[in-house]
């Protein structure tokens, strides 16, 4: 008999809080620099859109297999990179 967990493990990725600091902390160093530069340069009314776009990037970077998806798409394996999929879903083009 093997020891199995009573309940399956939760495979969901915890959400990044929707704050400038949390989004910045969740990004890689290069992306973090770009995010802070963009959010600091944004007009007051544009900040929420900048945060929303980068929040999606931070969440996608946490998704299991995200890098593999990007590599497969870049290699021409007819797969869609998670970033392109997100852009298609919300129509933002990013």
Secondary structure as UniProt FT lines:
FT   HELIX           20..26
FT   HELIX           29..41
FT   HELIX           44..46
FT   HELIX           47..62
FT   TURN            64..65
FT   HELIX           66..74
FT   TURN            75..76
FT   HELIX           82..90
//
